């Protein structure tokens, strides 16, 4: 797209482009055409990487790795018939991490030349040696075989950056129109697109080139009763995915019908934004007049697009080993699931609960070939038949739990930030017996079906929590009995997962995702998916969020 067309489309001069406060979307604003320009040739990146590795060894480092990264992003924001903003960003540089005198050191530079990288490497070694004066124990890295010269790419069908900006804008505006035509008072929509071009090399003998893509279409629809001033909203039931623009080219095979009587549609590897926007408007209107929930104990039937957030907060974060050990505390707390707690053998959940970690699932946000320490990715068990059996760990943590290998879940959100342990995909395995959502609901006498993510809170030990949702339906004597509002459930992690009594089969399995998962100080963001099938939890405490105290 020509710059004149770009400016004309947005109605904004380049100098006045405003990027809302979106975590992790940094770099310099660039013309969209810049996103399609090739980066450094891989041979050049290898030569520059060798400069870092050789400089580190000459300066006294016993280990070194270097990441040369080009991070591209584009965000498109609309409201009703207007384009609010289009922002394309690029960030390019190199980060060097070393061990010297048994201690980590890190430095980064956006001067991606032999001289610039050599200077950054020398600084990283100086920092490591200075840090060693206060280091109590030397860093212990789990052994890692060098991978040689390898590459990995997200297996996308359509590069989102190759789709004309106008086509993407037209799709968002069409979704807005679908919502307005079906009774919405207001609607906002957005499309986030990310491409990470990352080159990793280490003194272990790895030279890894990766090309990673992610996408997230989202919207929020609001309906207003102007007579009373009451308003209700419903957000998209999309999930951020590790896919290309093909995610916005809906396929019938990727649609999963929700419970009879709800009209809901779940989505797998493609999303029908027009259909969901129209349904969202109808459901937002229905919320204006639906019944407010009566607080009490209910059996909950939780859709994957809702349950994913509960998995993220009550299993994903508390099984990060740095939280468990107390190393990560300032940003959202530590964990109740300590090594001492695990040793007691107390069940984390019922025997139906099998939760796995991975960075392999096709289409997931966490899928890569190698992590940011050059470790090949894998799948491993976190909870097996209700028992906590493992944590998430990287190379300098494995020895703490008497293991010899990293799990391959190290990540940095930029060339300018140091890599550390980040959550992989954390997913609940589907049931092994054939079970549909309608069959599950038919066995519920008094319950609530919940779809979509809503507001939530969880304490600093990842134990006591409260979760809302987007839409709620009463279940009475095995059938959907109308929409509810003002629903949230309060529980604690162990009580919740031990109340799991049924899980639908693999045909209902879908992924929820967190596109901007925050951790660390200075904070970094990562993207992670959580798969599950619709799941039942018995006798959970439900509150009325509109109650007066």
Secondary structure as UniProt FT lines:
FT   HELIX           3..10
FT   HELIX           14..16
FT   TURN            23..24
FT   STRAND          28..29
FT   HELIX           32..36
FT   HELIX           42..58
FT   TURN            59..60
FT   STRAND          63..79
FT   TURN            80..81
FT   STRAND          82..100
FT   TURN            101..102
FT   STRAND          103..109
FT   HELIX           114..131
FT   TURN            132..134
FT   STRAND          148..153
FT   HELIX           160..162
FT   HELIX           165..181
FT   TURN            182..183
FT   STRAND          186..202
FT   TURN            203..205
FT   STRAND          206..225
FT   TURN            226..229
FT   STRAND          230..235
FT   HELIX           245..248
FT   HELIX           252..254
FT   STRAND          255..257
FT   TURN            260..262
FT   STRAND          265..267
FT   HELIX           273..287
FT   TURN            288..289
FT   STRAND          291..292
FT   STRAND          296..302
FT   HELIX           304..311
FT   HELIX           312..316
FT   HELIX           317..319
FT   HELIX           321..325
FT   TURN            330..332
FT   HELIX           339..343
FT   TURN            344..345
FT   TURN            351..352
FT   STRAND          355..358
FT   TURN            362..363
FT   TURN            365..366
FT   TURN            372..373
FT   STRAND          379..384
FT   TURN            385..386
FT   STRAND          387..388
FT   TURN            395..397
FT   HELIX           398..401
FT   STRAND          410..411
FT   TURN            415..416
FT   STRAND          420..421
FT   STRAND          425..428
FT   HELIX           437..442
FT   STRAND          446..451
FT   STRAND          456..458
FT   TURN            460..461
FT   STRAND          464..467
FT   STRAND          471..476
FT   TURN            477..478
FT   STRAND          479..485
FT   STRAND          487..492
FT   HELIX           493..498
FT   STRAND          500..503
FT   HELIX           506..508
FT   STRAND          510..519
FT   TURN            520..523
FT   STRAND          524..532
FT   STRAND          535..544
FT   TURN            545..546
//
